[in-house]
Amino acid sequence: MRLSAKVTLALIGVLALFVGLNYGLFHVAVSQTFERLEKEQVTRNAERCVAAIRQDGDYLARTTLDWAQWDDTYRYVEDRNKEYEQANLMDSTFADCRVSLIAIYNAQNRRVWGQAFDLEKNKFMSLWVFVADVLPENHPLIKYIAGRRVLSGLMLTDKGILLIASSPILTSKEEGPARGRLMMGRLLDNKEIRSLSDRMQFEVKLHLLQSGKVPPDLAGVLKRIPAAGEYEVVANDPRMLRVFSTMDDLWDQPVALVETRQPREVFAIGQMAEYYTFFAIALVGLFILLAIQIL
């Protein structure tokens, strides 16, 4: 082999090593940075989603508190007047207040009035958790917690996850004695989840945790989430990231697995930057090789 050919092969080897080392260093340093940024972004978005559900709970709690500390409601528990029912407990009330449940209980925990309404199908429905005429004494929605005028949280029902709030029935001056409890609830049904997805601008899913059971493909994810408020990012799809978090019910038990699905936009930008960098380094190496050959 001629000397020029040997020199050319040696230069090609050196430049290939140069391109490989530079690309490898870029991949390790920059690609990992992009992946970290991507996970931070989708985790923040998942936090926003959980916060939005809690904000809906806060809105429901405020509405419940307004109704419970209303002189007309205070009187209704005692005299059951039809005027109150005709003016306030109508079909349109459920849609106007965006609630699926209104229930009024007296001081003996006996139901005075209660109805559940399907906002998606626009008709009344049964809700087994509130079918009983009397609620048990240990029910978390009727027990008194010092310093809290309203209790709110999640419950698992036969119709799905119910966002619910409860407040003692007092006068408008917050005077008692309390004549019972007023409860309002909103089912996190398909319509609510679609609305949440539209607000968040990414796909949201809600998986029910009935006795801790989830679909087989999510069992491993649930084990990796240590507690409510923690997030698990699953990146087994090059086009989509899935982020999971659990939410507890009124008994402080996991009741729902919240899943958000978001396109891997940051990952795509990182890959594009890698491709451009590789071609740029290769092109520089080619120019160096040609220059040496000419010289």
N, C-alpha and C positions, 0 to 999 in steps of 0.2 A: 504493500500500500504506500502510495506517495505521501510525502511529508505534509503537503497541503491538506490532503484528505484526513490525515491523523489529527492535524490541528483543528480542522473543522469539526470533526466528531468530538474532540475534547471540549471545544467551545460550546457545542450543542449540549453536551452533558452538564457542563458548568451552568449554563443558562437555564436548563431544565430544573436543575437543583435550586437555582436562584428563584425561579418562578414558583416552584413547589413550596419552598420555605416561606416566601413572602405571602403566598396565598394561605398556607397553613396557619401562619401567625395571625393573619387578618381574620380567618375563619374562627379561630379560638377566641381572639380578643373581641371582635366586633359582633360576630354571630351570637355569642353568649350574652352580650350587652343587649342586642335586639330581643332575644328571648326573654331576658329579665324584664325589659321594658314592656313587652307584650303581656307577660303574666301580671305585672303590676297594673296595667291598664284594664285588663279583663276582670281582675279582682276588684278594682275600684268600681267598675260597672256593676258587678254582682252585689257589692255593698250598697250601691244606689238602689238596686232592685229590692233588696231586703228592707232598706230604709223606706222605700215607697210603700211597701206593705204595712210597715209600722205606722207610717203617716196616715194611711187609710184607717188604721186602728185608732189613731189619735182623733181623727175627724169623727169617727163613729162614737168615740167616748164623749166628745164635746156635745154631739147631738143628743146622746142619751142623757147627759147631765142636764141639758137645757129642758128636756121633756120631764125629767124626774123632779126638778126643782121648779115646778110650775103649779100655781094654786089650783088650776082646773084639774090637773092630774091628781093632786092631793085630795081634792073633794071626790073625784071619781072613784077612788079606791073604797071610799066609805059608802057613797050613795048609788054607785053604778048607773049614773044618769045617762040616758040615751042620747042626749044632746052632745055630750063629749064624744061618744062613739061616732055619731053621724058627722060631726065636724072634723074629727081628727083620725079616726081609725077606718079610713076608706081605702079602696084599692089604689087610688092615685097617690096616697101617702107613701106607700112603699117605693114607688118609682121616683117620686119627688125627693125623698130622703136617701135614695139608693140603699135601701135595707131589705133584707130577705126575711127578717123576723122582728116582730114586736110582741113582747110578753110582759104582762103586769101581774105581779104577785103581791099578796097582802102580807101583813106582819107574821102570819102563821105559815108563810111559804106556800100558800094555796093560790093557784092560778085564778086571777080575776078575769083576765082577757088575754088571748094569745092567738096569733095567726102567723103562718109562714107563707111566703110568696116567692114564686119562681120568676125572677126578673128576666131571665132569658126567654122563657115561654109565656110570660105575662099571664100567669094564673096562680091560684092558691095551691099549696101542696102540704103534705104532712111531713113533719120533722120529728122522728121518734124520740129524740133526746128531750123534747119539750112536750111530749104527749101527756106525761103524768100530771095529774091534777095538783100533786104536792111534790115539791122538790125536797130531797134529803137535807138534813141539817149540815152535813159536811160538804155540801156542794160549794165549790170555790167561788161561785158567782153570788152567793148569798151570805157568805161569812163576812164579818166586819174586820177591816184592816185599819188600824189607827192611822189617822192623817191622810187617808185616801178617800176622796169623795166618789171616785169611779174606778171600777176594775175593768180591765180589758185583756183580751188574749185570743188564742186560737183553740178551737174544739174540733174533734173529729166526729162527724155525724154520718148517718146513712146516706146523705146526699153529698158528702164531701167535707172539705175544710170550711169551718164557719168562723169568721172573724166576729167576735162578740164583745159587748160591753154591758156593764151592769152598774146601776147607781141607786142609792136609797131614795125613796120618795119623800121629799120634804117640801116645805112652803117656799115661795119665791125669796123669802128672807133667810133661807137655810135653817129654818126652825122646825122642831119636831114635836112629838116623837115621830120617828119614821113610820110610815104606814105600809111599808113593804119595799119592793124593789121593782124597778123598771129595767127591762133588758131589750137591747136592739142588736141584731146580727146581720152580717152580710156574707153570703156564700161566695167563696172564691171559686166560682164555676168557670166554664170555658169562656163565657163572655167577659168576665172580670180579668181572666188571664190574658185574653186577646187585647183588652184595653190597656193592661199593664205593659204588654209587649210593644204596643203602639207608642206609649209614653216613653219607654226606655229606648225604643228604636233598635231592639234586638229581640230574639226569640226567648221567651220565658216558659218554662214548664214546671208543674207542681206535681211531685210524686207523693202519694199518701203512704205513711208509715204505719200500717195497721199491725200492731203487735211487733213492731220492728221489722216487718217483712217488706222487701222491695223486690223489683224484678231482678233475676239472677245477674244480669250484666251490671247492675248498680250495687250489688251487695259488697263488693270489694271497695267501692268508692265510699260507702257509708262507714265502713270500718276504719278508713283512713281519716275521717273527719272526727277529731277528738271531742268537740263540743259545739254547741250553737255559737255562732259568731266567727267560726273558723271556716276557711275556704279551701277546697281541693280543686286544682286545675288539671284537667285531663287533655293531653295534647297528642292523642293517637291518630288524629286526622290532619293531614297537611293543609286542609282548607278551612277547618273549623275548630275552635276551642270550646270546650265545655267546662263550666265552673259550677261546683256544687257547694251547697251549705244547708245545714239543718235549722229548723225553727221549732221551738218547744211550745207545748200547749199550756193550759192553765195549771196542770199538775206537774209542770217542769219536766215533761217527758217529750222526746222527739216525736213530732207529729207530721212533719212535712219535710221533704227533701226538695229544695229549690234548685232548679237547673237553669242556667242561662247559656245560650249558644251564640257565639260571636265569631264572625269571619276573621281569619288570621291576616289582617291587613298589615300589621307591623312586621310579621314574619315574611310576608311577600316582599315588602320593601327591603328587608335585610337580605333576602335571597337575590333580589335584583342588584343590590349593591355589591354582593359577592361576585355575581357574574361580570358586572362591569369592571370590578377590580381585577379579576382573573384575566379578562381580555386586555386590559390596560397594561398589566405587568407583562403578559405574553408579548404584546405588541412592542413594548419597550425592549424586551429581550431580543426580539427579532431585529429591531433596528440596530441594536448593539452588534449582533452577529453580522449583519450586512456591512456595517461600518468597518468592523475588523477585517472582513473578507476583502473589502475594497482597498483598505490601507495595506 
